[in-house]
Amino acid sequence: MLFGWFALSPQSASVPDTTLLAMRQAANLANHQHQTEIVRPYCHLVVAQPDLLTQAEVSFYAVKATAERVLIAHGRVDDSDVLAQELQLNNAKNYTNPQVMLAAYEMWGEERVKQRFSGDWLIVDMTAERCIVLQCHQGYSSCYYQQQEQSVLFASRLPVMLAAADAPLVPNLERIAHFMLAWHQG
């Protein structure tokens, strides 16, 4: 699970503490002991994994954070072993699937990753100037978002996003119709 906010303007302060609290409560983090929280002047992120997966020693996310940049990979790619060989990673078997994804993204950039990756994955790349979210073509890894003043809030689960709403949310029926029509027509 991934949630948090990103500032659209470097001068933007943050979202209200009540919004983050509502998102935390909706995320039900009590059964997510394996958590990473990253706070920078331009963003606040929480990445959590359920205990069941942590006990199985499976990691579905990797985080690489510096003062200037935050990278997160979440999910899996279908051919992580082949990717690790292509990237010539030392001791490739010691890398988790998300760690291989981050290495590929850093080496190849977003265009090659979008062409090469297959699976259920999501990559978030944030600096003070921009936020890039890459998602698998099938859209298996959910990423919901909404803008509130000078911030963009996002979450990988809909209840967390709904909890962050500062006003009643109204579906965009035109976009839904377009999506359904495009899906139906193939």
Disulfide bonds with the S-S distance in Angstrom:
none
